[in-house]
């Protein structure tokens, strides 16, 4: 899902909410500015999962 919002400074901000079913059957939600037509939802999940594991 894409969400458009006007920031306090008047700029249009486009964000994306990704919902992915994890291997344990639960859903995870991620907010990102990666474009839908460039990066599929599964890739967003894998990128964020790797990032989270490194922290």
Backbone as a ProteinNet text record, in pm:
[ID]
protein_1_A
[PRIMARY]
XXXXXXXXXXXXXXXXXXXXXXXXXXXXXXXXXXXXXXXXXXXXXXXXXXXXXXX
[TERTIARY]
84.8	0	90	56	128.4	47	116.5	53.4	117	34.2	84.6	47.7	142.3	119.5	194.1	141.1	210	279.6	411.1	487.7	459.8	508.4	489.5	551.8	654.9	720.6	652	545.1	468.9	511.3	610	655.7	568.8	544.7	470.4	564.4	522.5	601.1	522.6	588.5	524.2	593.7	517.3	570.1	496.9	555	498.1	490.9	379.3	363.1	358	445.7	456.2	415.2	327.8	287.4	334	409.4	465	440.6	400.9	384.7	523.2	559.9	690.2	686.6	802.6	805.2	723.8	706.3	627.8	477.6	435.2	293.6	237.2	316.1	272.5	291.6	232.6	253.1	345.9	436	523.1	490.5	498.7	470.2	595.6	623.7	742.3	702.5	754.9	737.9	865.8	854	972.8	940.7	1044.8	1026.3	1074.8	1103.2	1141.7	1020.2	1041.1	931	874.9	742.3	674	717.3	735	767.6	914.2	996.7	1139	1175.7	1116.2	1151.2	1024.7	1012.5	893.1	888.8	770.5	748.5	840.7	860.3	946.4	1090.2	1137.9	1273.4	1283.1	1178.6	1177	1187.1	1110.7	1114.5	1255.1	1317.9	1451.2	1554.7	1546.3	1639	1624.2	1502	1478.9	1512.2	1487.9	1523	1674	1749.5	1896	1943.8	1883.2	1920.6	1893.2	1778.2	1739	1831.9	1874.1	1961.4	2100.5	2143	2276.2	2278.5	2162.6	2159.6	2179.5
-115.6	0	122.7	221.3	347.2	452.1	537.3	643.6	775	871.7	1005.2	1100.8	1186.6	1283.7	1411	1523	1651.1	1680.4	1698.9	1725.1	1866	1895.3	2028.1	2137.4	2102.8	2200.8	2213.9	2134.8	2144.2	2046.6	1962.5	1863.7	1739.2	1680.8	1555.1	1440.1	1356.1	1241.8	1115.8	1022	895.4	785.2	710.8	599.2	472.4	361.9	232.8	146	79.8	-14.8	-154.4	-240.6	-377.1	-474	-568.4	-674.2	-806.7	-880.5	-1007.5	-1114.5	-1232.8	-1345.9	-1404.7	-1414.2	-1466.8	-1619.7	-1685.1	-1832	-1896.4	-1826	-1882.9	-1856.6	-1798.4	-1777.6	-1644.8	-1565.9	-1433.4	-1331.1	-1213.3	-1105.2	-1001.6	-951	-840	-723.6	-602.9	-481.2	-395.5	-340.2	-256.7	-128.9	-17.1	110.5	142.8	181.9	208.7	312.3	366.4	455.3	389.2	258.7	184.7	170.5	191.2	191.9	52.2	45.1	-83	-149.8	-71.1	-129.6	-169.1	-133.4	-167.6	-280.2	-281.2	-377	-448.9	-580.1	-652.9	-664.9	-691.4	-698.4	-800.4	-914.6	-1018.2	-967.6	-891.5	-835.9	-733.1	-653	-557	-631.5	-738.4	-819.7	-874	-930.3	-987.7	-881.5	-765.4	-655.6	-609.2	-588.1	-540.4	-648	-773.5	-882.5	-887.8	-876.5	-875.8	-755.8	-642.3	-520.9	-537.6	-593.9	-612.8	-711.3	-815.6	-916.3	-860.7	-760.5	-702.5	-607.4	-558	-460.9	-524.8
0	0	0	-82.3	-82.6	-9.3	63	139.6	98.3	60.1	26.3	137.8	170.1	277.7	243.1	282.7	267.8	400.2	393.3	515	565.5	685.3	743.7	657.9	581.6	495.2	359.2	336.4	212.6	104.4	131.1	33.7	39.3	-78.5	-83	-46.3	44.6	88.7	54.3	-14.5	-48.6	30.2	105.1	182.6	140.2	171.3	135.4	260.6	278.7	389.3	327.7	375.2	323.1	433	398.7	491.9	433.3	512.7	466.4	571.8	526.2	619.3	645.6	771	810.4	811.2	816.7	815.9	929.4	1041.3	1151.8	1137.7	1023.9	996.7	1043.5	1111.8	1157.6	1045.8	1061.5	966.1	1025.5	941.9	978.7	886.7	940.1	864.2	860.8	744.3	726.9	654.4	702.1	634.6	561.3	435.5	354.9	248.1	190	75.6	-52.9	-48.5	-168.6	-260.8	-389	-485.5	-510.6	-523.4	-545.8	-675.7	-780.7	-910.6	-922.2	-825.1	-828.9	-732.1	-614.2	-509.1	-462.4	-484.9	-440.2	-287.9	-235.8	-91.1	-24.1	-85.1	-25.7	-10.6	-107.6	-99.5	12.9	33.1	143.8	275.6	289.1	410.2	435.4	332.4	349.3	384.9	319.9	350.9	495	538.4	675	777.6	744.2	835.6	856.8	748.9	760	840.4	816.9	890.1	1038.9	1073	1211.9	1282.1	1211.9	1271.3	1301.1	1226.8	1247.8	1366.3	1408.4	1519.2	1652.4
[MASK]
+++++++++++++++++++++++++++++++++++++++++++++++++++++++

